[in-house]
Amino acid sequence: MGNRSRALVIALGIFFVGVAALAKFYAYPTLAVAPADQVAHTVSVGKDATIFSVADLAEKKNVDLYSRRTVRGDVVAAEKISKALDRKVVVFDTAVVTDTEKDYQFPESASETDKAPLSFVQERVVLDATTGEAVRWNPDASKDNSGEYITTTLKKEDRLTPKQDSPFFKGHEGLVLKFPFGTEKKRYQFWDTTTRKAYPIDFKEETKLNGLTVYRFEQDVPKQDLPLATPLKVPGNLVGEPGMDSVEVQRSYQNTRTLWIEPVTGAIIKGREQQLASLSYNGEAKVTATQVQIEYDADTVKKNVEGAKENGVDEGGYKAKAAQLHAIGFWVPLVSLIIGLLLLAVVVFFQVRPRQTAEPDTSEPAESV
């Protein structure tokens, strides 16, 4: 191999090794972050539920529940908080509306309380852009409402901000809306909005969902009484006290949550909850407030796997996103490194290979006649 050829092969070998390093240590970390401008919608359906009707003051059985979640990123807040904390974070506003009407719409006036949904929760969360872990952000340090909060009404004055001594909201913790990029088969802590705490969620199995490899995780939220800002009172006849106009009851709650996670991106492809909430009197459950198994509908799961447009915006599509990210984080570095090392090995081989020298001609010259 000539000097010029050797130099060219060495240059190509170094180039491919460099490509491997750039893909692994620059391109992948740059791309493996949650998008700050993300918008997502999910629909969950719970068939044959049992609920407590406030209007009728009675349990209602065989009711279908529809729960719609909207997640919207706040780019301005994410940039501000990332700069303040010197780490990459994303900020998401989420709203979950649950009702018996499939296409429920809020009334024009908040005074129309009889038209309010069965439940409504709105949150602002600050998350690490790579791990998905909740990041505490002191709202007192922000004068533009960029801090985390939780509320069950549309009124800004009702928003609860984190307070360490509060029985209602101490701040988000654990994983909230997604799992880490490169999710592992292990235990994590995952946020439960109802109790406003994080609980262990354990890996159970690797399986397929619409042809996509996913990890199934399961979480048990133990039965517990929920703190109430004001006493909850119901007519005495509901709890076996017909002689009393009203009695104070306690609301209890428990849940078994199952999540199917795409491990490369950490995206939640499907979710299912088995909720049981009761009204207790003197320590004994008397009325079922909610009993339902509710889970993402088929269209939501399909969108999360294959992708679709909603209101003109691309959502989901985690099968393709996972393939692209896996290629950049694994295949491009691996193949480039192999090619680069092979090229350098070729140069070394020709360099150290013993050169063959021409043997001297010992034959005698022929005699002339």
Secondary structure as the mmCIF struct_conf table of DSSP 4:
data_model
#
loop_
_struct_conf.conf_type_id
_struct_conf.id
_struct_conf.beg_label_comp_id
_struct_conf.beg_label_asym_id
_struct_conf.beg_label_seq_id
_struct_conf.end_label_comp_id
_struct_conf.end_label_asym_id
_struct_conf.end_label_seq_id
HELX_RH_AL_P HELX_RH_AL_P1 ASN A 3 LEU A 22
HELX_RH_PI_P HELX_RH_PI_P1 ALA A 23 ALA A 27
HELX_RH_AL_P HELX_RH_AL_P2 TYR A 28 LEU A 31
BEND BEND1 ALA A 32 VAL A 33
TURN_TY1_P TURN_TY1_P1 ALA A 36 ASP A 37
STRN STRN1 VAL A 39 SER A 53
TURN_TY1_P TURN_TY1_P2 VAL A 54 LEU A 57
STRN STRN2 ALA A 58 GLY A 73
HELX_RH_AL_P HELX_RH_AL_P3 VAL A 75 LEU A 85
TURN_TY1_P TURN_TY1_P3 ASP A 86 ASP A 86
BEND BEND2 ARG A 87 ARG A 87
STRN STRN3 VAL A 89 ASP A 99
BEND BEND3 THR A 100 GLU A 101
TURN_TY1_P TURN_TY1_P4 LYS A 102 ASP A 103
BEND BEND4 GLU A 108 SER A 109
TURN_TY1_P TURN_TY1_P5 ALA A 110 SER A 111
HELX_RH_3T_P HELX_RH_3T_P1 THR A 113 LYS A 115
BEND BEND5 ALA A 116 ALA A 116
BEND BEND6 LEU A 118 LEU A 118
STRN STRN4 SER A 119 ASP A 128
TURN_TY1_P TURN_TY1_P6 ALA A 129 THR A 131
STRN STRN5 GLU A 133 ALA A 134
HELX_RH_3T_P HELX_RH_3T_P2 PRO A 139 ALA A 141
BEND BEND7 LYS A 143 ASN A 145
BEND BEND8 GLY A 147 GLY A 147
STRN STRN6 TYR A 149 THR A 151
BEND BEND9 THR A 152 LEU A 154
HELX_RH_3T_P HELX_RH_3T_P3 LYS A 156 ASP A 158
HELX_LH_PP_P HELX_LH_PP_P1 ARG A 159 ARG A 159
STRN STRN7 LEU A 160 LEU A 160
HELX_LH_PP_P HELX_LH_PP_P2 THR A 161 PRO A 162
TURN_TY1_P TURN_TY1_P7 GLN A 164 ASP A 165
BEND BEND10 PRO A 167 PHE A 168
BEND BEND11 GLY A 174 GLY A 174
STRN STRN8 LEU A 175 LEU A 175
BEND BEND12 LEU A 177 LEU A 177
HELX_LH_PP_P HELX_LH_PP_P3 PHE A 179 PRO A 180
TURN_TY1_P TURN_TY1_P8 PHE A 181 GLY A 182
BEND BEND13 LYS A 185 LYS A 186
STRN STRN9 TYR A 188 ASP A 192
TURN_TY1_P TURN_TY1_P9 THR A 193 ARG A 196
STRN STRN10 LYS A 197 LEU A 209
TURN_TY1_P TURN_TY1_P10 ASN A 210 GLY A 211
STRN STRN11 LEU A 212 ASP A 225
HELX_LH_PP_P HELX_LH_PP_P4 LEU A 226 PRO A 227
BEND BEND14 ALA A 229 THR A 230
STRN STRN12 LEU A 232 VAL A 234
HELX_RH_3T_P HELX_RH_3T_P4 GLY A 236 VAL A 239
TURN_TY1_P TURN_TY1_P11 GLY A 240 GLY A 240
TURN_TY1_P TURN_TY1_P12 PRO A 242 GLY A 243
BEND BEND15 ASP A 245 ASP A 245
STRN STRN13 VAL A 247 GLU A 262
TURN_TY1_P TURN_TY1_P13 PRO A 263 GLY A 266
STRN STRN14 ALA A 267 TYR A 281
TURN_TY1_P TURN_TY1_P14 ASN A 282 GLY A 283
STRN STRN15 GLU A 284 TYR A 296
HELX_RH_AL_P HELX_RH_AL_P4 ALA A 298 GLU A 306
STRN STRN16 ALA A 308 GLU A 310
TURN_TY1_P TURN_TY1_P15 ASN A 311 GLY A 312
STRN STRN17 VAL A 313 GLU A 315
HELX_RH_AL_P HELX_RH_AL_P5 TYR A 318 HIS A 326
HELX_RH_PI_P HELX_RH_PI_P2 ALA A 327 TRP A 331
HELX_RH_AL_P HELX_RH_AL_P6 VAL A 332 VAL A 352
BEND BEND16 ARG A 353 ARG A 353
HELX_LH_PP_P HELX_LH_PP_P5 PRO A 354 PRO A 360
HELX_LH_PP_P HELX_LH_PP_P6 SER A 363 SER A 368
#
